Amino acid sequence: MPALTFDVSESPDAVVVALTGELDVRGSTTLDPEVERLAAAPGPAVVVIDLRGLRFMDSSGLRSMVLADATLRAAGRRLVLVRGEPEVQRVFAVTRMEERLQFVDHPDEAAEGPRA
């Protein structure tokens, strides 16, 4: 199984974590500590997790996204997710988490603020 990898970049408006590979149990053990590090570090108020490079995400990945949202909120920051491929988005749709988490189509849209 391909491992999860990610690249982190920072601009004045947001930190962007671009994921590649598979966000499953193994990938979550890689991503979760990075989210905790970002929550504890000084930086922009918005953290963007870009899902476009994921080939697969299961319930462990969904758990990581919900945990990331809670961790970042507790740190006074906001999580924004960039929509992934249909197979990835289906996990959010089936669980109705699309209604709870904030999604955009491109990382540049994240700084525009929460949706109404």
N, C-alpha and C positions, 0 to 999 in steps of 0.2 A: 504494500500500500504506500502511495506517495505521502511523504511527510508534509506537514504544514510548515510553510515558511512565511515570513512577513518582512516588509520594509517599513521603517518608521521615518517620516519626514515632518518637519515643523515649519510653519509659516507664522507670521504675527497673529493670524486669525484662528488657526487650528493645528492640531497634531493629527496626521493621517497615518493610519496603520493599514497598509495594503496587503491583504492575505492572498496566498497562492497555495493550491493543493487541496487537502481534505481537512475539514474541521470536524473531527470525531473525538473520541476519548483521548487518543494520543495527541492530537492537535490542541485540544483544550488544555492539556497539561503544559503546553508550550505558551499558549496565548494568555491564559489567566494570570500568571505572574507578571507579564508585560503590562497588562491593564492595571494591576495593582501598583506597579512601578510608576506608570504614568499618572495615576491618581494621586500618588504621594509627592510627585515632583512638581516644581513650579512650571508654569507654562500656560498656553492659551486655555480659555474656558471651554473650548469645544474639542472633543476627541472624535475623529471620524474613523470608522472601521469600514474599509472598502472591501466588499464581498465579491466584486466582479471577477477576481482571479480564482475563486473556489470552484472546484469540480464537483464537490460533494460536501454536504453538511447533514449531520444527524441530530438526534435529540441532545447529545452532549454539546454540540456546537450551539444549539438553541439555548441551553443552560448557560453557556459561557457568555452569550450576548445579553441575557437577562441579568446575570451576575455583573457584567461590565456596566450595564446601565445603573444598577443599584450602587456599585462601588464608586462610580464617577459622580453620581448625584450626591452621595454622602460626602464627597470631596468638594462639592460646589461646582462641579463641571457638568457638561452636557454631552451625551453620546448621540451621534448621528451615524446611521448605517447607509452605505451606498448599496443600492439593490444589486443582487447577484443574478446569476442565470436562473431560468424558470425552476430548475430542480432545487435550487437553494431557496428561492423565494417561497416555494410550495411549503416548506417546513414552517415558515412564519404564517402563511395563509391558513393552513390546516389548524394550527394552534391558536389562531386569531391574534397572534402577537404583532401583526402588522398594525393593529389598532392601538397597541400600547407603546411600541417603539417608533422612533422617528426615522423615516427613510427619505432619501433623495436619489436622484439619478446620476449625479456627478459630485465629486468631492467639493467643487467650487460652490455648490449650492448650500453647503452646510453652515456657512457663516451668516446666511440670510435669516436665521432664527427659526424657532419652532413653527410647525405648521399650525394653522388655525383649527 
